[in-house]
Amino acid sequence: MTNLPEYTPPSVWTWNKPNGGAFASVNRPVAGPTHEKELPVGRHPLQLYSLATPNGQKVTIMLEELLALGHTGAEYDAWLIRIGEGEQFGSGFVEVNPNSKIPALMDRSGATPLRVFESGAILMYLAEKFGAFLPTTQPARAECLSWLFWQMGSAPYLGGGFGHFYAYAPVKIEYAIDRYAMEVKRQLDVLDRRLAESEYLGGSDYTIADIAVFPWYGGLVKGWQYGAAEFLSVHEYTHVLRWADAILARPAVKRGRMVNRVSGDLSSQLHERHDADDFNTKTQDKLQAQS
């Protein structure tokens, strides 16, 4: 066990120093805006303010899937929110999501603009609005929603727990990494057992449960998350890998993963998306070649 200085919590916690780690500059113990900044508004009914984190990818994948089905009302403008620079604390963003987390959605298709925040809520909202990727009859609906909310409850252990202490924390703490690695492997085993008996999480059909879980756990077994594939022996979860490969083969998923992406190969980065043709003309490799 790593030797660390003994820490005795005070009677009352106070925030008197940065907490360290990759996001120390934007982490804080209070809510609300830090600066005035209005959000841009494009021409489409749906305005998305996001970044291609796993939570952000859920919504862009969903929107691209809806468009692929022919739901023209799902056309959207995707605006980049750079969370490392604190843009989620601008006054306009906080009006859309008081929790200052991406993604955040404004639906301007009706007489009164409607805000939706939290990725699971956005997926459900869009599924019900367009009648797609969410079963309407039982028991399929209950199974789908159970796995959707499984993801909501489980991913914080993967991201805020394992990912933080394994990849982002300023010091490596053996106890913390062991604790969360154990839980993430348990979660992967839960998924692997389910996918051994079912093509998709909700059953035989692809649903918002798969769209929600894929960016987190599909990304983990494909080696995109935290550089931890070998550490977690992800090759053991053969059914999760089969499922992840099937989802990744979907053209809408490939497009959705590109939107608001600011890392990786330049050809995979579409910082903003305002039109379907942007995938062909406005990825970062194309823009740099023009400059």
N, C-alpha and C positions, 0 to 999 in steps of 0.2 A: 504494500500500500504506500502511495506517495506521501512523504512527510510534508504536511502543510502547517502553518502557524495555527495554533488553537484560536478559535473564534468564539467569543461569548456574545450572543445578541444583546444589545442594549434593551432597556425597558421600553423605549419608544424609538422606532426607526426614524432617521432623518436622512434626507438626500443632501449630502454635503460634498460629493465628489462624483465624477463620471464613473460609470460602472465598468468601463473597459470593454474590450471586445470590438467586433466589427461594426456594431451599430451604436457605439457609445455616444456619438455626436447627436443622435436624434432620439435616443431613449430618454424618457422623463416620466415622473410619477403623476402628472396632471394632464387633463384633457383640454380641448379647445384650440383655437388657432394661435399661431405664433406670429403671423403676418397677414396683411391684406393682399389677396390675390384672387381675382375672379377666374372662373374656369372658362375655357373656350367652348363654343357651341357650333357644331357643324350642321349639315343640311339633312341628316338622316333622322328618323324617329327615335333611334336609340343612341344615347351618348354614353360611352364607356370611358372611365378614367382609371387607368390600371398600369401594371407592369407585369412582365411575363415570369413572375414567380409561379410556383405550383397553383396557388390560389387564383392568380390572374389568368393562367392558362385555362382553368375550368370554364370561364365565361367566354373567352374568345373561341375555344373549341366548340362550345354549345352554339354560339352564334353562327359559326361557319357550318356546323351540321344543319342548323335550321335553314340556312340559305341553300345548302346543297339539296334539301328536300323541296325547295321551291317556295319557301315562305319569304316573299319579298319584303314583308313588313319587318323582318329581322335585320334589314340593312342598318349598318351602324358606323359611327365614327369612333375610333379608338384613340384616345389621347394619352400620351405617355406621362406617367407620374413617377418622378425619380425619388424614390423613398429614401435613398441614401443622402439626398440633399434636402430632405425635410419638406418636399412639396406637398405631402399629405397633410401638412399642418396649415396650409393656406386657407383663408377664410372661405373661399368658394368650395373647396373640397370638404371642409368640415360641415358645411351646410348640407352636402349630399351624404356624407358619412360622419356622424359625430364621433365615431370610434377611430377616425383617422387611419383606416387600413384600406388597402386596395384589395379587391376591385370595388368600384362604386358605379352605379348605373342610374341614369336619368332617362325615363321614358317620356318623350314629348309627343307621343302619338295622339294623346287625348286633349281635351280642352284645358286641363290643368296638368302641368308637369308632375311626374310621380317619381320619387326616389326609391331605390332599392339598394340596400347594402348588406354585406356578408355574402360570401360566395354561394353558400348553400341556399340562402333565400333567393338569390338571383337565379340560380338554376331552376328552382321550383317555380318562380314567377314566370320565367320564360317558357318552361314546359307547359304550364297551365294556360298561358296566353296564346300559345301556338298549337296546343294539343299534340305535343310530340315528346318522345323519350321519357314519358312517365305513364305507366299503365293506369287505366281508369277503373279496372275491376280487380277484385280481390281473388286470390291472395297475392297476385303479382304486384299490386300497388304497395301493399304492406312490406313485401320483401324488398322492393326497390328503395322505399323510404328508410327502411331499417339499415340498409347498407349505406345510404347517403348520410344518415346521421351517425353511423359507425365512423365514417371518415371524419366528420366534424369533431367527434370526441377523441379519436385516435391520433390524428395528425399532429396535434400539439406536442405529443410525446416524441414524435419523429423530428419535427422542426425545432420547436422551442426547447426540447429536451436533448435528444441525441445530437441533432445537427448543431445546436449551439455549443454544447460541451466538447463535441468531437472536432468541429471545424472552426468555430468562431471565438470561443472563450480565450481570454488572454493567457490562461494557464491550463495545462491538461490535468484534470482531476480524475484519477483512476476510479474512485467510487462513483462519481457522476456518470462517467462514460460507461462503466460496467452496468450501472442501474438502467440507463436508458437503452443501451445495446440489447440487454436482455428483453426489455419490453418491446422494442422494435422487431426483434426476431420472433417474439410471440405473436405479434400482429401479422407478420408475414406468414407465419404458420396458419393463423386464422384464415387469411386470404387463400393460401395454397389449398387448404382443406376444402374450402367452399368451391374453388375453381376446379378442383378434381371431380366434383359432382355436377358442375353447372358451367355452361359455355360462358355466360356472363354473370355478374354478381347477382342481378335480380332474377335470373333465369335464362331462358333461351334468347331473349331480346336485349339488345344494347340500350342502356337507359342512362339517366342522369347519375345513377349510382356509379357506373363505370366512368363517366366523364369526370366525376368528382375525385374518384380514387386514383385514376390513372396518373395524373401529373405528379402526385406524391409517391405512390408505391410502385407504379410502373417506371417512373423516373429513377427510383432507387435501384430496382433490379436491372435497369438498363445502364446503370453506372453514371447517371447524370447528377445524383444528389450527394454532395459532401465528399466525393472521392472515396466512398465507403463501401463499394461493392465487394472488394476482396475481404475487408475487415469483417463484414457481415455475412460472408459466404453466400451471396445471393444466388449463386448457381444451384443451390439446394432446392430452391422454390420453383420447380419446373413448371407447375401449372400457372403460377403468376407470370412467369416468363412467356409462356404460350399466349396467355391473355394479353399481356403488354404488347407483344409483337402483332397480334391481330388488331388491336386498337391503333397502334402506330401506323399500320398499313392503310388506314382510312385517309383519303385525301384531305378531308375537312380537319382532321386532327393535325396533319402536317402543317396546314395553313394556320390553324389556331395557335400552334406553338410558336409561330414566327411573330405574331402580333405583339407589339410593345416589348420585343426582346432587345436587350442592349449588350448581350454577351454572346460569345461563340463566333462561328464563322460569319463573316459579313453578309453572305448570301442568305443566311437564316434570320437576319435582323430586319424587321419592318417596324421602325420606331413608332410610326403612326399609320393607321389604316382608315382611309376615307372612301375607298372604292375597290371593287374586286380586282381591278387591273393593277392596283398598287403592288400586288405580289410579283408582278412581272416587271414593273418599272421603278419601284421606289425602295427596294431593299438597299441596305447600306453599300453593298458592292457596286450597285448600279449608280447610286448617287455620288459615290466617290469617283467613279470613272468619269462622270459628267463634270466634276468640279476641276 
